[in-house]
Amino acid sequence: MSWAAHEFENYFIQRHVGLKASFLGIVVGTFAPDLFTKSLVYASDDPAQFHRGWPGVGFTHSLMFGVVFATVVLALTRSRPWAVGILIGQWAHVLTDVADSAGVMVFFPFSTEPVTISMWQHAAAEGRYGDAAAYYSSLGGVWDLFWLVVMLVFARSALSRTYWRATIVPADPGVWAWLNRRLRIPEAGLLLLYRGLLFYGLGRMVAWFLYARFEVRTPFQPFWGGPDYVDGNDLSDAGAWEVIWRTALGGVLFTLFLVLCWGLFGRRLWNRGADPPMVRRGSGLRSVFGEERDLEPGQGSA
Amino acid sequence: MCWVPSRNGRLGSRCAPEVAERPEPFGAGAYVAVFVGYVALGLAFKSVFLNWVVGPLFMAGVLVGLPALWRAVRQRS
């Protein structure tokens, strides 16, 4: 699994969706696949199978889980920014976790074939500390560094106070106002909470890297498929073409299922949902991505 | 709080000018100090600090929460 990359990618995503998604929704979506399962994974007899396979909790790392979660949130809260944020955040987590050797069942339940590029070993079998040491002894740590650089190069403006006031808060005014009024957190504190995810990602990245190098002294092996002191845990013995075929079929069925659900109840739920006053949504991809112009009060989208 | 919608149609701060032009509440030194402290505490007490709850809240807790708590304690005493 990715570690700090899941924190850094939130800001990159946020920079490209602007007002159209709640940052807090993106964070919840990014955390969702591991939120209720990670501690159970380390206690399991076969952590990789339990974490990413079926039977197991591998369905949390599927695109379908994100769709269901976002749909439930939209139905209950009618908040489009939250639903969009959760969907995008959860999908980003799923696609990022393709990089470890356990992979993810991207199109579960239409395909239970794990999709992986095996860039680094899934090392949950080593325990939590061993998992961290192995991750930061492999290309996993490089992956985190890559996302940190991507975020700093393409999305560092999303960290500014101006951006927070102009985009983050208007996209989710109710929650930020509640934090300010009910919990009495001043603006400076709210801004620190917003930046706190980056702080945490960077802090854990540095701390675990130092732990691996100087405390447990695991060999630093940033090559494809490493570290080699961790046993392999490929969840599937299928060949490459079989994986491609099953995954492609699963993708087609998943897409058809989404189209069907959109027609049956999705469009109605979406139209019943609401946006904050400052949000203007376009059609298609523009309903999710792209910065929007400021609006005069009252000029919301339908 | 600065989420009063702007009335001039321009993307930017929603605050009154005197609020919008306030400097950042904390300088780079504060961030660096808190970061170094977090890494050190994280290495010493991994399960306490290197998790999804304490980690993201640490910076706000130290820079805003602790001073507020200190002021509250001083006011009572």
Interface residues (C-beta under 8 A of the other chain):
Chain A: F31 L35 Y129 R161 T162 R165 A166 V169 P170 P173 W176 A177 N180 I185 P186 E187 A188 G189 L191 L192 L193 R195 G196 L197 F199 Y200 L202 G203 R204 V206 A207 W208 L210 Y211 E215 P277 M278 E291 R293 D294 L295 E296 P297
Chain B: M1 C2 W3 P5 S6 R7 G9 R10 L11 G12 S13 R14 C15 A20 E24 P25 F26 Y31 V34 F35 Y38 V39 G42 L43 K46 L50 W52 G55 P56 L57 F58 M59 A60 L63 V64 G65
